[in-house]
């Protein structure tokens, strides 16, 4: 096994940080989208339920 240079270690650290940021952003995005869709479905069902 060879020696890993400091530059490669630094690049791996940054890759990990950005990967985590992307993962958390996507996770939050889908969480918000599911909430929005759930609210829209609830509102749509409520509005159609009260139509005469």
SENU-876800 format. One line per field, with one value per atom (N, C-alpha, C, O, CB): atom name; residue number from 1; residue in three letters; x, y, z. Coordinates in pm, whole numbers, padded with zeros to 5 digits, always signed. Glycine has a CB too. Layout:
N
atom: (CA; ...)
seq: (NUM; ...)
type: (ALA; ...)
x: (X; ...)
y: (Y; ...)
z: (Z; ...)
//
This chain:
52
atom: (N; CA; C; O; CB; N; CA; C; O; CB; N; CA; C; O; CB; N; CA; C; O; CB; N; CA; C; O; CB; N; CA; C; O; CB; N; CA; C; O; CB; N; CA; C; O; CB; N; CA; C; O; CB; N; CA; C; O; CB; N; CA; C; O; CB; N; CA; C; O; CB; N; CA; C; O; CB; N; CA; C; O; CB; N; CA; C; O; CB; N; CA; C; O; CB; N; CA; C; O; CB; N; CA; C; O; CB; N; CA; C; O; CB; N; CA; C; O; CB; N; CA; C; O; CB; N; CA; C; O; CB; N; CA; C; O; CB; N; CA; C; O; CB; N; CA; C; O; CB; N; CA; C; O; CB; N; CA; C; O; CB; N; CA; C; O; CB; N; CA; C; O; CB; N; CA; C; O; CB; N; CA; C; O; CB; N; CA; C; O; CB; N; CA; C; O; CB; N; CA; C; O; CB; N; CA; C; O; CB; N; CA; C; O; CB; N; CA; C; O; CB; N; CA; C; O; CB; N; CA; C; O; CB; N; CA; C; O; CB; N; CA; C; O; CB; N; CA; C; O; CB; N; CA; C; O; CB; N; CA; C; O; CB; N; CA; C; O; CB; N; CA; C; O; CB; N; CA; C; O; CB; N; CA; C; O; CB; N; CA; C; O; CB; N; CA; C; O; CB; N; CA; C; O; CB; N; CA; C; O; CB)
seq: (1; 1; 1; 1; 1; 2; 2; 2; 2; 2; 3; 3; 3; 3; 3; 4; 4; 4; 4; 4; 5; 5; 5; 5; 5; 6; 6; 6; 6; 6; 7; 7; 7; 7; 7; 8; 8; 8; 8; 8; 9; 9; 9; 9; 9; 10; 10; 10; 10; 10; 11; 11; 11; 11; 11; 12; 12; 12; 12; 12; 13; 13; 13; 13; 13; 14; 14; 14; 14; 14; 15; 15; 15; 15; 15; 16; 16; 16; 16; 16; 17; 17; 17; 17; 17; 18; 18; 18; 18; 18; 19; 19; 19; 19; 19; 20; 20; 20; 20; 20; 21; 21; 21; 21; 21; 22; 22; 22; 22; 22; 23; 23; 23; 23; 23; 24; 24; 24; 24; 24; 25; 25; 25; 25; 25; 26; 26; 26; 26; 26; 27; 27; 27; 27; 27; 28; 28; 28; 28; 28; 29; 29; 29; 29; 29; 30; 30; 30; 30; 30; 31; 31; 31; 31; 31; 32; 32; 32; 32; 32; 33; 33; 33; 33; 33; 34; 34; 34; 34; 34; 35; 35; 35; 35; 35; 36; 36; 36; 36; 36; 37; 37; 37; 37; 37; 38; 38; 38; 38; 38; 39; 39; 39; 39; 39; 40; 40; 40; 40; 40; 41; 41; 41; 41; 41; 42; 42; 42; 42; 42; 43; 43; 43; 43; 43; 44; 44; 44; 44; 44; 45; 45; 45; 45; 45; 46; 46; 46; 46; 46; 47; 47; 47; 47; 47; 48; 48; 48; 48; 48; 49; 49; 49; 49; 49; 50; 50; 50; 50; 50; 51; 51; 51; 51; 51; 52; 52; 52; 52; 52)
type: (UNK; UNK; UNK; UNK; UNK; UNK; UNK; UNK; UNK; UNK; UNK; UNK; UNK; UNK; UNK; UNK; UNK; UNK; UNK; UNK; UNK; UNK; UNK; UNK; UNK; UNK; UNK; UNK; UNK; UNK; UNK; UNK; UNK; UNK; UNK; UNK; UNK; UNK; UNK; UNK; UNK; UNK; UNK; UNK; UNK; UNK; UNK; UNK; UNK; UNK; UNK; UNK; UNK; UNK; UNK; UNK; UNK; UNK; UNK; UNK; UNK; UNK; UNK; UNK; UNK; UNK; UNK; UNK; UNK; UNK; UNK; UNK; UNK; UNK; UNK; UNK; UNK; UNK; UNK; UNK; UNK; UNK; UNK; UNK; UNK; UNK; UNK; UNK; UNK; UNK; UNK; UNK; UNK; UNK; UNK; UNK; UNK; UNK; UNK; UNK; UNK; UNK; UNK; UNK; UNK; UNK; UNK; UNK; UNK; UNK; UNK; UNK; UNK; UNK; UNK; UNK; UNK; UNK; UNK; UNK; UNK; UNK; UNK; UNK; UNK; UNK; UNK; UNK; UNK; UNK; UNK; UNK; UNK; UNK; UNK; UNK; UNK; UNK; UNK; UNK; UNK; UNK; UNK; UNK; UNK; UNK; UNK; UNK; UNK; UNK; UNK; UNK; UNK; UNK; UNK; UNK; UNK; UNK; UNK; UNK; UNK; UNK; UNK; UNK; UNK; UNK; UNK; UNK; UNK; UNK; UNK; UNK; UNK; UNK; UNK; UNK; UNK; UNK; UNK; UNK; UNK; UNK; UNK; UNK; UNK; UNK; UNK; UNK; UNK; UNK; UNK; UNK; UNK; UNK; UNK; UNK; UNK; UNK; UNK; UNK; UNK; UNK; UNK; UNK; UNK; UNK; UNK; UNK; UNK; UNK; UNK; UNK; UNK; UNK; UNK; UNK; UNK; UNK; UNK; UNK; UNK; UNK; UNK; UNK; UNK; UNK; UNK; UNK; UNK; UNK; UNK; UNK; UNK; UNK; UNK; UNK; UNK; UNK; UNK; UNK; UNK; UNK; UNK; UNK; UNK; UNK; UNK; UNK; UNK; UNK; UNK; UNK; UNK; UNK; UNK; UNK; UNK; UNK; UNK; UNK)
x: (+00085; +00000; +00089; +00185; -00096; +00058; +00140; +00102; +00005; +00132; +00181; +00158; +00061; +00073; +00292; -00036; -00133; -00085; -00053; -00277; -00080; -00032; -00135; -00254; +00000; -00086; -00175; -00280; -00393; -00094; -00241; -00336; -00452; -00568; -00266; -00421; -00528; -00616; -00738; -00469; -00556; -00634; -00728; -00846; -00542; -00675; -00757; -00872; -00984; -00671; -00844; -00950; -01056; -01175; -00890; -01015; -01111; -01198; -01318; -01039; -01137; -01214; -01318; -01434; -01120; -01278; -01373; -01482; -01598; -01300; -01443; -01541; -01645; -01765; -01472; -01600; -01692; -01785; -01904; -01615; -01730; -01812; -01921; -02037; -01725; -01880; -01978; -02079; -02195; -01908; -02035; -02128; -02234; -02352; -02052; -02191; -02286; -02383; -02502; -02211; -02333; -02421; -02525; -02643; -02338; -02482; -02575; -02680; -02798; -02500; -02635; -02727; -02831; -02951; -02650; -02786; -02880; -02974; -03091; -02803; -02924; -03009; -03118; -03234; -02924; -03080; -03179; -03279; -03399; -03108; -03231; -03320; -03422; -03541; -03237; -03376; -03467; -03563; -03681; -03387; -03514; -03597; -03714; -03829; -03514; -03685; -03792; -03886; -04006; -03733; -03834; -03920; -04020; -04139; -03835; -03972; -04060; -04158; -04276; -03976; -04112; -04201; -04314; -04428; -04121; -04283; -04386; -04487; -04607; -04322; -04440; -04532; -04621; -04741; -04454; -04562; -04641; -04746; -04861; -04549; -04708; -04803; -04914; -05030; -04732; -04878; -04978; -05077; -05198; -04911; -05028; -05117; -05206; -05326; -05034; -05150; -05230; -05340; -05453; -05140; -05307; -05408; -05515; -05634; -05343; -05475; -05572; -05665; -05786; -05501; -05606; -05687; -05779; -05896; -05595; -05728; -05809; -05925; -06038; -05723; -05900; -06007; -06106; -06226; -05948; -06059; -06148; -06238; -06358; -06068; -06180; -06258; -06362; -06477; -06165; -06325; -06423; -06528; -06641; -06353; -06493; -06589; -06699; -06815; -06517; -06665; -06763; -06835; -06913; -06696; -06813; -06889; -07032; -07057; -06822; -07123; -07264; -07310; -07427; -07350)
y: (-00117; +00000; +00124; +00132; +00000; +00218; +00337; +00448; +00438; +00387; +00551; +00669; +00761; +00784; +00744; +00812; +00906; +01048; +01082; +00883; +01129; +01267; +01351; +01319; +01330; +01458; +01548; +01611; +01636; +01658; +01636; +01694; +01598; +01640; +01729; +01469; +01371; +01356; +01341; +01236; +01360; +01352; +01473; +01458; +01346; +01591; +01712; +01702; +01741; +01836; +01650; +01633; +01535; +01557; +01586; +01427; +01330; +01391; +01363; +01206; +01473; +01540; +01632; +01632; +01621; +01712; +01802; +01725; +01765; +01896; +01614; +01530; +01480; +01479; +01412; +01437; +01390; +01500; +01477; +01334; +01620; +01732; +01767; +01785; +01854; +01778; +01814; +01702; +01729; +01850; +01578; +01465; +01469; +01446; +01331; +01500; +01508; +01624; +01610; +01524; +01738; +01853; +01819; +01853; +01975; +01753; +01716; +01619; +01633; +01654; +01520; +01422; +01490; +01462; +01316; +01579; +01646; +01740; +01752; +01725; +01805; +01893; +01814; +01854; +01971; +01702; +01618; +01560; +01555; +01505; +01518; +01463; +01567; +01537; +01414; +01689; +01797; +01835; +01860; +01920; +01839; +01873; +01775; +01817; +01872; +01645; +01547; +01550; +01525; +01409; +01580; +01592; +01706; +01691; +01615; +01820; +01935; +01905; +01941; +02061; +01840; +01808; +01715; +01733; +01744; +01616; +01525; +01601; +01577; +01411; +01692; +01773; +01860; +01870; +01862; +01922; +02007; +01926; +01968; +02078; +01809; +01725; +01676; +01669; +01606; +01643; +01597; +01708; +01684; +01549; +01830; +01944; +01971; +01998; +02071; +01965; +01988; +01883; +01917; +01987; +01759; +01652; +01673; +01657; +01513; +01711; +01735; +01851; +01842; +01765; +01960; +02077; +02040; +02078; +02197; +01968; +01930; +01842; +01862; +01857; +01746; +01658; +01734; +01705; +01542; +01829; +01908; +01996; +02007; +01994; +02060; +02149; +02068; +02110; +02226; +01955; +01877; +01816; +01792; +01765; +01792; +01734; +01835; +01796; +01688; +01964; +02064; +02128; +02222; +02170; +02081; +02136; +02083; +01970; +02099; +02166; +02127; +02081; +02045; +02242)
z: (+00000; +00000; +00000; +00077; +00122; -00086; -00101; -00004; +00070; -00241; -00009; +00075; +00002; -00118; +00108; +00076; +00019; +00046; +00160; +00079; -00057; -00040; +00036; +00039; -00177; +00095; +00168; +00076; +00118; +00237; -00048; -00143; -00169; -00176; -00276; -00183; -00205; -00082; -00094; -00244; +00035; +00158; +00167; +00200; +00282; +00137; +00139; +00040; +00071; +00108; -00080; -00180; -00132; -00155; -00314; -00066; -00014; +00097; +00105; +00039; +00180; +00287; +00226; +00267; +00381; +00125; +00060; -00015; -00016; -00036; -00077; -00145; -00046; -00075; -00216; +00071; +00175; +00224; +00243; +00291; +00244; +00291; +00190; +00226; +00319; +00062; -00040; -00064; -00093; -00170; -00054; -00068; +00041; +00016; -00063; +00163; +00274; +00253; +00280; +00407; +00207; +00180; +00074; +00088; +00136; -00032; -00138; -00085; -00114; -00257; -00008; +00049; +00138; +00126; +00130; +00228; +00318; +00242; +00278; +00423; +00137; +00057; -00015; -00014; -00046; -00075; -00144; -00046; -00075; -00221; +00069; +00173; +00218; +00231; +00293; +00243; +00285; +00173; +00199; +00329; +00049; -00066; -00078; -00092; -00195; -00072; -00085; +00034; +00019; -00102; +00152; +00269; +00251; +00280; +00396; +00202; +00178; +00066; +00075; +00145; -00040; -00152; -00108; -00150; -00265; -00026; +00024; +00108; +00097; +00106; +00193; +00274; +00186; +00210; +00373; +00083; -00008; -00082; -00093; -00109; -00131; -00203; -00111; -00151; -00268; +00012; +00109; +00139; +00146; +00238; +00156; +00183; +00062; +00078; +00218; -00059; -00180; -00194; -00228; -00305; -00167; -00177; -00072; -00101; -00159; +00050; +00157; +00119; +00136; +00289; +00069; +00031; -00085; -00085; -00007; -00182; -00298; -00254; -00300; -00402; -00167; -00119; -00032; -00036; -00040; +00045; +00130; +00045; +00071; +00228; -00057; -00144; -00222; -00232; -00242; -00274; -00351; -00258; -00300; -00431; -00133; -00040; -00007; +00010; +00088; +00002; +00041; -00077; -00057; +00121; -00197; -00310; -00307; -00265; -00446; -00349; -00347; -00482; -00498; -00300)
//
